[in-house]
Amino acid sequence: MTAQHHAPPSNRGELRIVDVLRQHAETYRAAHRPDSAVDRVLSRIQACRTAALGGHLVHCRDCGTSSPVYNSCQDRHCPNCQGLAQAKWAEARMETMLPVAHFQVVFTLPSGLRPLARRHPRFLYDVMMRAAAETLKQLGEQRLHAQLATIAVLHTWNRSLSFHPHVHFLVSAGGLRQDGQAWVDSHPRYLFPTRILSAMFRGKVMAAIQKAHAADGIAFASGREASGKVLAGLRRPLRSKAWVVHVEPPAGRDPIGAVKYLAQYVQKIAIGNSRLVSATDESVTFKTRNGGLETLSGVEFVRRYLLHVLPKGFRKVRYYGLMASGNLAGKLETARRLLTGAATESSPPVEAVAVETEDSTSGESWETAAVRLLGWDPGVCHHCGSRNLEVMWLPPISSWSWDSS
């Protein structure tokens, strides 16, 4: 991957996740010997916005100030990066969101399946997202006789950074009737019964696991016989208890606010700088839930952070129903027209939003987007405000070569 652009100046005095990861990276490597994919992510984070990736020397001809601005690694797991991509994703979603209330629905993988998710993350994450989406789709068709608009974002952490896979959905409070001639509202405070959501989700996930195991697609343990025994031992307790599905009513909230919330986790993972309380050579303390604090050793903090590195190329943001790329130009715009009673000439071009990955590109330069979305102008001297700048290229001090993940 080639480093793309530099980032706005930051307050060097603030505690930063990236500094904690760099500080304890080598000790973590010695203790845990990470696999090549995780080690590659950690290496990118270490190199991000340092001389290793090169950049530019910005010299102001008016005040005489010279500042090196180093390139970003642009890894989606890097706590340093993706601010602009996050803002662009949120903007694109806001333009396509229907003008209706939205429920937040969270499907959680039970603890008994988390070891399998660690062993086969690509498979289990995909099964989770597909099973949850299919559950919502079927209930929308059965109970509302309509097609919902949904956005799904995979999270793999809780507030303590422990491994806790779950999928957040934004779900429209209603849908386009199956004949496409009317919009059908759901109850404003009630979507579907959680016991039915839970049972359907559980059934679909377990069926997918059983099918893959029968086809030798996944294993719970080394050896088919041992793996089969583990699966048999898990099947009864997993099927006998309700799986956690949480439905949060709109409660009058603007759907744009929900998009902004999800946007925080689309490009970055697990924890932001604002939750850091203190960091020393030995430990890291950060905020958890309801004002609580947790203190971990530096090595354990790095280990937990890297638990959430996704498989290469895995799409953790997905669009279903009316939000699916194939429906943006047709069904979604029909639904918008029915809801607003007006033509939708002002709607964004489909090409700008019909993307099923969290990465988005457009003809707009990153400099222009930074000014418009972040209020940061890279063409202005941050010492005197002059635009009389001279920019000189700084080559990388070492050769970095990697694939995008």
Phi, psi and omega in degrees: 000143179260131177300141191256303183207163180273178186235166181296157178301147179237165177282107185295343181279347183282152174288135183229139178303319184298323179291322178296316180297318179295319184299323187250010186298312185290323177295321177298314180301318181294325184277328190240347179045068184296155177290171189297324182293315180292319180297325179294319177297315180297321178296320178297316180298319178298323184276341188302131178055040172234173181298341181301329181261359181072187181164227182218150170256118183259118182244126178270120181288342182273310183259352176081005181283136175238132181223131173281137177235111187267154183289154176272152179282336179064019174287137185290348178264357186281129179288348181276335195252179165080006179302316180290319178298321178298315180295322180290322177297313181299318180298316181296320180291323179298325181288334182259346180299137176285149182281059177224164175294155180229136171277152167254124181237129183240122176256126185246134176285129181295156185299329181295340180258358181294322175301323178292324178294326177289326182282322182228067187298316182300316181295308185292320178298317180295317179299315179305309185293317180293317182296317180294317180295319180293324177299312179295320180299311183295318180291325175298318180289320184285320188259331179250348185054043186213163177257124182278167171247120185224146173236133181241138176229124178280130169243147179238013187227163165246188186291345176266006181072009178287163182285117187208074186294132176202159183240125175268131175242138161262124186235125179299142179279065183135183181198175178281123181305149189301333177275000177072014186255355182202159173262133181250117179281142168276176172296139184296338182240006187216127179258279177224157179299131182296328180294326178284319175304314181297313183295318180292317179299312179301313182298318182291319179294313182295323178296320179294321179294314180299317181296315181294321179294319180296330180267012182062029179278329179220162178219144176272338182205172178289127181094136184295319182295314179296321179296318179297321179294320178297315180297317179298322179291331180275332191302313184295308179297327180290327181273343184271348181241153179288136175274144187284120171230122182249130178244121179251117180296159180299324178051038176078003182285144176292130179301336179298325179297323178294322177297317180297323178297311180297326183301331180300332186251003180285317185255341181238173182229151160068302189204145178249168182303326186296341181270352177287135178253314179203156178212129178234185177292339183254326191216165178226131178243133182217163182281142175244224184271144174055042176079005180284164179233149174227137178243127179236157169295157179302319180295318180292325177298315178296318180300314181293321179300317184280353172301337190257016172289127184274156174301147182305129176078001182289132180270106181273352175243125183223155185236133185229166177062228181296339181273353178297149187302325181289347182253356186298317184278340185250278187296320181297317180289329173297315178298318180298318181296319178294324182285324184263340183069022182220161174293162186241044181298333184277357180295151182291153176302140182301324183300335184280344186232349184279064183232129184259015173245169179279356178266136180224146178226156176206179180285349182287136178289155180294329179296315179295318179295323179297318179295313187288320187262326185252350182070021181243124182254107181291350180267011182242137175293126183276005175259316184237353178083005180286152173257007182274073187251147172243128184243126180239139182286138174246115181289154175300147180277347177213166183268119178244130179221123178205164177267150175292144179235000000 
